[in-house]
Amino acid sequence: MAERFGGKHSPGTASRPRAPGGMTRSRVGARVNFLFIAPAIMLLVAFQQEPLGMFIKIAAFAIMMLAAWLTREGVIAHEAYDARNVAKRPAIPRKMFASVLTGLGLALAGVDAETFGLLNPILYFILGCALHFTAFGPDPLKNKGTVGMNEYQTDRVARAVDEAEKHLSAMKEAIRRAQTPSLDRRVADFVETARSMFRVVEEDPGDLTSARRYLGVYLLGARDATVQFADLYARSKNDDARKDYETLLDDLESSFTSKTEKLLQNDKSMLDVEIEVLRERLEREGVRS
């Protein structure tokens, strides 16, 4: 049975700050960006040393950059996990691997090319792992919301939602080319409306058949229309094209909202039937409410 999800990770709650226009502030921010900047210091030091020392520092730089990339991907994956009612744990614990790589990178950076003492590298390794883990935490380690559900059905829903999310991401990326903040906010509002349907389908995988056209054909068309409009508007600032595009978003949003409400109503009707059948069985067993 599907119902509107109001948990701490649902869109619009306090756990994830929201910017005007329905856009969600990502946790991929200054802390992650710092991880890409800090290793540059090693390059500056590397070219002032002998070949062996330079090799060690460049290797440390490469490992730290890999750790930064894994951290960013891990944070993005964790955000997607938090945003969904039903989600599988990431196949690769990226942030935890990044913690180890950060420690390894710092350990290499602390190696003395002349003495090769172990104390400093070991301390740097422990410190790097601990600080990274404290700053970014672990990856999700278990599936969420899948208890009692058919695994095949939940996999189908996960694949459909993943594909739909790609269409939404492409829309948000394309509309930025129009360089009009109000359009960015308008697309963000539609994205939240579409995601409301995703959450309903995740709660009841049986709704996927009814909603598949929305998650696939409609969002694919919306993505293509957004790409074409953004390219045109960036060149010409055509007001007629903008009005047509905003009307399309209005129609899509209305359609998605209506379909989501129907899915919820259908699930409520199914629940009522199940309750009535159960009451009849209890009455036949001599149990009176």
N, C-alpha and C positions, 0 to 999 in steps of 0.2 A: 504494500500500500504506500502510495506517495503522498507526502504532505509538505507544506512549506517548511523549509528548514530554518530554524532560528537560533542555531548554536553559535558558539563564540567565534567560529571561523566563517560564518555565513557573510555574504556581501552586505555591507552597510552597518556592521557591528563595530564596537569600539576597538576590537583587537587589531583591526587593520585600518589605519587612518585613511580617510578619503578626501580627495581634493574636489574642488567645485566641478560640477558637471558629471559626477558619478565616477570619475577616474580614480583608480586605487593607487596609492603611493607604494611603490615597490621597495622592498628591503634591500634591493641591489643598489646601494648608494655609496656614500663616502668610504665606509669601511672596506668594501670590496675594491673600490677604485684605488685605495691606498696600497693594496697588495700588488697592484700592477706598477705603481710608482716607486715603492721602496727598493725593489731589487736593482734599480738603475744605479744606485750607489756602488754596487759591486762592479759594474762595468767601469766606472770612473777609477776605482782602485785597481782593477785588473791590469789596465794598460800601463801601470806604474811599477809593475813587478816583473820578476824573471819569468821565463816561459812556463815553468811548472806552476808557479803561483798564479800566473794569468789563467792557465787552464783550469785550475781549481775554482777560481772566482767566476769564470765564465760558466762552468758547470753548475755552480751554486745559483747563478743568475737564471739559467735555463730551468732548473728544478723549481725555483721560486715562482717563475712565470707560469709553469705548469700548475703549480699549487693554486695560484691566483685564478687561473681559468677554471679549474675544477671547483673552486669555491663559488665562483659566480654561477656556474651551471648547477651546483648543488643548492644554492639559495633559490634559484629560479624554480627548480624541481620541488623544493620544499613549499614554496608559495603555491604552486599548482596543487600540491597535495592538501594543503590547508584549505584551499578555496573550494574543494569538492566534498560532498557528503560521502561519496563512495570512492575510494582510491586505493591503489596498490602501492606498496612501498617501492621506492626507486630500485631498479635492478642493481645499480652500482652506488654504494655509499660515498658519493663524491666528496662531501665535506670532510668525512673521516679520513679518506685517503689524502685529502689536501692538508689535514693537520699533520699527518706523518711526513708528507713531502716538505711542508714548511719547516718542520724540525730538521729534516735531512739537509735542506738548503742552508739553513743557519749553521748546522754542524760543519758543512763543507766550507762555509764562509769563515768559520772560526779556526780552520786548520792552519797551522804554521808550516809553511812549505820547507822550512829548514829543520825543525825538531820533530814534527809530526806527533806532538803530544796529544793524548786522548782526552785529558780532563776537560779542557775548554769545549771541544766539539760535543762531548757527551752532555755537558751542562746546557749548551746552546740547543741541542736536540730536544732535551726535556722541556726547556723553557719555550721553544717554538711550538711544540705540540700542545703544551698546556695552554698557552696564550691563544692559539688559533681555536682550539676546542672551546675555550671559555667564551671567545668572541662570537663564534658562529654556531656552536652546539652540534649535536649529532644529527645525522639524517634520520628521517622516519624509518623505524625498524619493523613495523608491522602494518598489515593491511588495515584499512579503515572502512567500517560500514558494510563489510561483506559477510558478516555472520548470518548464517541461515539462507544465504542467497546461492543460486546456481552459478557455479564458477564460469561455465560457458557463457551464460547470459551476461554476467558482469564483464567478462572479457569483450564481448560484442559491444556493450555500451561504452566501455573504456576506449575502444578503438574509434567508435563513432564520435565520441566527445573530443578525443584528441584531434581528429580530422577537422571537426567543427571549430575547435580552438585555433587551428592553423589559419582557417579562413578569417576568423575575427582578428587575429594578429596581423594578417596581411591587410585587412581593412584599415586598422589603426596606423599601420606603417604607411600605407598609400595616402591617407588623408592628410598626413603631415606635409606632404608635398604641396598641398593647396595653401599652406602658410596662413591659415585662418583659424585662430583659437576657438571661435564659436562652432566651427565645423568639427574640430577635434572633440569638443565636449558633446556635440550632437551624436557623433559616432560612438563615443564612450557610453552614452545613455543607451543606445541600441545594443551595444555589447552586453551591458548589464541585463537588459531585457532578455536577450538570447540565452544568457547564462542561467537565468531563472528557469528556463525550460530544461537546460542541461541537468540542473539539480533535481528536477522532478523526475526526469527519465532515469537518473542514477538511483533515486530512491525506489523506483519500480521499473526494473529492466523490461518488463512486459510492455511498457509504453513505447519502446524503441521503434517497433514496427509502425505505429501510428505517427511518430514524430520524425522518422528517418528522412522524409522529404524536406523537412525544415532544417535539419542538421546538415543535410547534404546539398540538394539542388538549390534551395532558397539562399543559403549562405554562400554557396559558390557563385550564384548570380549576383548577390550583393557585393561580394569581393570584386568581381570583374567590373561591375558598374562603378564601384568606388575608385578603382585604378584608372578607368577611362576618364571619369569626372575629374579626378585630382590632376591628371596630366593636362586636360583641357583648361581647367580653371587656373592652374599655375601659369599657363601661357597667356590667357585672354581675360581672366576675371569676368567671365560671361555670367551675368546675373540670371538670365533665363535658365541656363544650365544648373546654376545653384538652386533655384527654386524647384526645378524638376527633381534634382537629387534629394533635396530636403523632403519633398513630397513622397519620394520613394522610401526614404527612411521612416516617415510617418506611417505609410502603409505597411511596411515590414514590421514595425514595432507593434502596430495594432493587431496584425495577423499573429505574431508570436505570442502576444499577451492573451489573445482570444484562445489560441490553441492550448496554451499552458493552463488556462482556467478550465477548459474542457477536460484535459487530462486529469486535473485534480477532482473535478466533478465525477468523472467516470470511476475513479478510484474510490471516491466516497460511496458511490452507488454499489460498487462491488463489496465494500466493507459492510454496508447495510444488509446486503443479501446474505453474506457470510454470518452475520450476527443473527439474522432471522432464522436461518437454517439451524444454527447452533441452539437457539432457543427452542425450536420445535423438537429437536432431538432430546434436549433436556426434559421437556414436558412429557415426551413419550417414556422417559426413564423415571417419571414421577417427581421430577424436580420442578418446583414452582418458584418463579421469581417474586 
